[in-house]
Amino acid sequence: MVAASLIPPIFAKAAGSVLVAGAGAVAVVIWRLRETRSAVSLRKIIIPPLGMATGFSMFLDSAFRVPWTWALSAFLTGALILAWPLLLTTRLERQGETVRMKRSSAFLAVILVLAAIRFFARGYFDHILTAQQTAGIFFILAFGMILIWRAKMLVDYRRLTSGLEASAA
């Protein structure tokens, strides 16, 4: 207990943020590795953005609201800039009658870089926004990334399965 009191509060907060961000990055890498072992389905592509969309209910609370221009900027940043590394490192391939995600050696680096960007940007935004507004902005940014990433996966999935559907008919 004495050792904890010797750590300045700002460093304790930063250490906690680093640990949480690191745990999130590890969880995403583990999820991605598990995802490559099973077949990709239409449901597995569509459900994550639909489930995530329920998070927009946070904006019913006025503490989370941000100006529309900020929300649009966050969405476009996620969709047009930060989604590109995910798009470039995600490949679907057909293996017999199934479609699987191909592993990319660059994916780990992409996840670590995105986690670092998020961590440092959050430190900046925490000084000018409330914690709730920061959470809202980063949620919108992440939703932009996920939506574009999954939309591309859907297009690729449809392209790969169109031959399967034609041969089954």
N, C-alpha and C positions, 0 to 999 in steps of 0.2 A: 504494500500500500504506500509506503514511503517513496519507493522508486517512481510510482505513478505521479506523485505530487511534485516531483522534481522536473517532470516534462512540461514545458510551457503549453498552455491550452491550444495554441495555434498549431503546434507540431502534433499534438495528440489528435486534433481534428484532421490534419493532413494525412497522418498515418492511417486513420480509420478510412478516409476516402480512398487512399491508395490500396488498402486491403480490399475494400468493397469493389473497386474498379478491377483489381486483379482477379478477384473471385468471379466477377462477371465475365471477364475475358476467358478465364479457364472454363467456365460453364459453357460459353459459346463454342469453344474449341472442342470440348467433349461432345456437345450436341452435334456439331458438324461431323465429327468422326463417326458417331452412331448413325447419323443420317445417311452416310455413304454406304453403310452396310445393308440398308433395306431399300426396297424398290420405291421409287417416287410415284406418287399418285396425284390425281387432280385434287383430291381432298387435302393431302399434305402440303400442296402448294397454296391453296386458297384459304385454309383455316387460320394460319398465323396472322395475316393482315386483318382478317375479319375479327378475330379475337382481340387483336391489339386495338382495333377501332373503338372498342368499348371504353378505352382509356380516355377518349374525348369527353366522357362524362365529367372528368375532373374540372372542365371549364364551366360547369354549372355553378361551381363555387367561385365567387368573384376574386378570391385571393390568387387564383391560377390564371386569370385572364391577362392577356397581353394585347397590344394593338395589332390590328389586322396586318399591317405592313411587316411587323416583326414575325408574325406567324407565317406569312407568305414567304418571307426571306428564309426562315428556318426550314420550311418545307422544300423550297427550291434548292437550298444548300445541300440538304440530305439527298434529294432526288437527282440533282444534276452534278454534284461534285463528289459527295461521299459514297454514293451508290456505285460509282464506276469501279472502284477496286473489287467490290463484291461481284459485279457483273463480269469483270475480266477473269476472276478466279473461280467462277461457277460454270461447270460444264455438265450437261446431261448427255448420257450416251445410252443407246439401246443395247441391251444384252439379252438376246433371245426374245422372249415375249414381254420382258420388263424394261423399264427405263430406270437407270440408276444415276446418281450424282458421282461424277468423277472427282477423285481427290486432287487437290492442287497443293503443291509444296509452298506456294506463295501465300496460301490462305492464312497461315499462322502469323506471318509478318503483317498482313493486311489487318487482321483483328487487333494485333498489338499496336499498330500505328493508329487505328481508329480509336482504340481505348485511350491512348496517350493524348490524341487531339481532344477527345471528350473531357479528359481529366483537366488538361490545362485551360481549355475554353471555359469549363465550369468554374475554375478558380477566378477567371476574369469576370464572368457574368455574375458571380456571387457578390461582387463589389458594387454592381450597378442595378441588380434586380433582387427581388425577394427570393427566398428559397423556392417558394411555390411557383413563381414566374419562371425561374430557371428550370424547374422540373417540367413545366409546360412547354417551354421552348425546346428543350432537349427531347421531349416526347414527340413533338411535331417533326423535328429533324429526323429522329429515328423512324417515324412513320413514313416519311418521304423516302428514306433509304429502303425500308422493307417493301413498300408498295412497288417501287420501280424494280427492285430485285426480283420480287415474286411475279410481277407482270412479265418480265423477260423469261423467267423460268416457265411460266404458263405458255408463252408463245413457243419456246423450245420444246416443251412437252407435247403440245399439240402437233408440232411439225414431226416429231419422232413417232407419235402414236397414230398419225393419220395413215401410215402404211399398215399398222397393225389392225386398225378398224376396217380398212378396205379388204385385207386378206381374210378377216373373220366373217365378212358379209358375203 
